[in-house]
Amino acid sequence: MLPIPILQTSYGKLYQGDCLEMLKGLPDGTADLAFADPPFNLNKSYSSKMDDNLSDAAYIEWCRAWVAELVRVVKPGGSLFLYNLPKWNLPLGAFLMERLTFRHWITVDMKYCLPIPKRLYPSNYSLLYFIKGSTPAIFHPDRLPIECCRHCGGEQRDYGGYKDKMNPKGVNLTDVWTDIPPVRHLKYKRRSANELSLKLMDRIVSLATDPGSTVIDPFGGSGTTYVAAELLERKWIGMELDCSAVISRMETIETDREYLEKISGLKNRLFTQRALSLRSAHGFATGKYRVEQGKPQAKEIELFA
Ligand SMILES: C[S@@+](CC[C@H](N)C(=O)[O-])C[C@H]1O[C@@H](n2cnc3c(N)ncnc32)[C@H](O)[C@@H]1O
C-alpha cells in the first residue's frame, strides 16, 4: 500500500519515504519508463541524512533490491535507465543482464568534479539502458544538429559529398553524449552537486515515452525527472526521503519550462539558429544541406554544450 502522496500535480504523484518500501506497493507493469539516479556511495551528505558511505557489498546489495523492484514495475516493452558511476553500473548491469534485454551503455561525458590525484580525470557517467522483452514499445531518439565551431559556425567534421543526403532533422544520436551541461547556472541550480540536467532528462523521457505514458523515478532529489515528465505531459510517480526540494521546484516550474523551450532549438534540426547565423556571417554555405525552414528559435539558448 502506498501512503498518501505529499504532492499531486496535473500529471504526477510524489511520495515521501523509503523508495524500496514504496516500490513494493506498486503493481507489476506500472511504468513505461523507470529511471534511477541513486546516491553514488561517495560519502556525500544529503538533506535526508541517508548513509552514503556503505561498504561496497552493502551498497550493491541495496541497489539490487530496488533495481529488482524497478524491473518488476516496468511494463513489457518498457525501458529502464540506470545512471551511476561505471564502478557501480558494471555489477548492476550484470544483474540486469539476467532480467532484461540490454540496449546500450550510454556514456554521458561530463567534466563535473575535480581531478583526483593518481587517477584519470573522471568524465564518464554511465547510463545503462535496458528494456523488458525483445523490442522497445517506444523508441524515438532525438536527432542532433551538426557539430559546428562555436566561433565561426564551420562544421567540425567533413561531410564531403553526403551533405545533400543528410536528414534535415539532424544527425543520429550516438551512445556517447557530449552535449549535456553540468548544472552550474545559478538560475537553474537548486541543489549542490546532485541535480541532473533537464536536458538529459528531456532526452531520456522523450526517447522512451509518449505523452500519457508513465515514468517512475525512485530517487527524486530536486525533481528533474518529474519536471521533465510534467512539462512533456507524461504521468509520473516520484519518491524521495526528503521531498522539500521537489516541492519547491514544482512551484517554480515555469523557469524549467522556459529552459526546455530554449533547448528545443538544439535538437531535431540540422543546424541551430546560432550556427546558421555564424555560418552566414563567416561565409559558410549551407546550400547543399536540406535545411528545414522551421520556425526560428528566437529564444534559442546560448548553450553550445
Ligand atoms: C543523486 S540524488 C537524485 C537527484 C535527481 N536525479 C535530480 O536530478 O535532482 C539521490 C536522491 O535519492 C534520495 N534517496 C536516497 N535513498 C533513498 C531512499 N531509500 N528512498 C528514497 N529516496 C532516497 C536522496 O535523498 C537524494 O535526494
The ligand as an SDF file (V2000), in Angstrom:
LIG
                    3D

 27 29  0  0  0  0  0  0  0  0999 V2000
   21.5610   11.7220   -6.7220 C   0  0  0  0  0  0  0  0  0  0  0  0
   20.1160   12.2890   -5.9140 S   0  0  0  0  0  0  0  0  0  0  0  0
   18.9170   12.3440   -7.2200 C   0  0  0  0  0  0  0  0  0  0  0  0
   18.9930   13.6400   -7.9850 C   0  0  0  0  0  0  0  0  0  0  0  0
   17.9110   13.7950   -9.0120 C   0  0  0  0  0  0  0  0  0  0  0  0
   18.0800   12.8820  -10.1200 N   0  0  0  0  0  0  0  0  0  0  0  0
   17.8770   15.2330   -9.5310 C   0  0  0  0  0  0  0  0  0  0  0  0
   18.1250   15.4740  -10.7280 O   0  0  0  0  0  0  0  0  0  0  0  0
   17.6490   16.1380   -8.7390 O   0  0  0  0  0  0  0  0  0  0  0  0
   19.6250   10.8940   -4.9970 C   0  0  0  0  0  0  0  0  0  0  0  0
   18.4610   11.1700   -4.0700 C   0  0  0  0  0  0  0  0  0  0  0  0
   17.9890    9.9040   -3.5660 O   0  0  0  0  0  0  0  0  0  0  0  0
   17.4360   10.1280   -2.2800 C   0  0  0  0  0  0  0  0  0  0  0  0
   17.3660    8.8410   -1.5830 N   0  0  0  0  0  0  0  0  0  0  0  0
   18.3840    8.1310   -1.0750 C   0  0  0  0  0  0  0  0  0  0  0  0
   17.9450    6.9720   -0.5460 N   0  0  0  0  0  0  0  0  0  0  0  0
   16.6110    6.9440   -0.7600 C   0  0  0  0  0  0  0  0  0  0  0  0
   15.5990    6.0120   -0.4690 C   0  0  0  0  0  0  0  0  0  0  0  0
   15.8670    4.8650    0.1620 N   0  0  0  0  0  0  0  0  0  0  0  0
   14.3260    6.2940   -0.8380 N   0  0  0  0  0  0  0  0  0  0  0  0
   14.0390    7.4460   -1.4690 C   0  0  0  0  0  0  0  0  0  0  0  0
   14.9650    8.3790   -1.7830 N   0  0  0  0  0  0  0  0  0  0  0  0
   16.2420    8.1300   -1.4320 C   0  0  0  0  0  0  0  0  0  0  0  0
   18.3910   11.1310   -1.6400 C   0  0  0  0  0  0  0  0  0  0  0  0
   17.7430   11.8330   -0.5920 O   0  0  0  0  0  0  0  0  0  0  0  0
   18.7690   12.0110   -2.8580 C   0  0  0  0  0  0  0  0  0  0  0  0
   17.9950   13.1790   -2.8650 O   0  0  0  0  0  0  0  0  0  0  0  0
  1  2  1  0
  2  3  1  0
  2 10  1  0
  3  4  1  0
  4  5  1  0
  5  6  1  0
  5  7  1  0
  7  8  2  0
  7  9  1  0
 10 11  1  0
 11 12  1  0
 11 26  1  0
 12 13  1  0
 13 14  1  0
 13 24  1  0
 14 15  1  0
 14 23  1  0
 15 16  2  0
 16 17  1  0
 17 18  1  0
 17 23  2  0
 18 19  1  0
 18 20  2  0
 20 21  1  0
 21 22  2  0
 22 23  1  0
 24 25  1  0
 24 26  1  0
 26 27  1  0
M  CHG  2   2   1   9  -1
M  END
$$$$
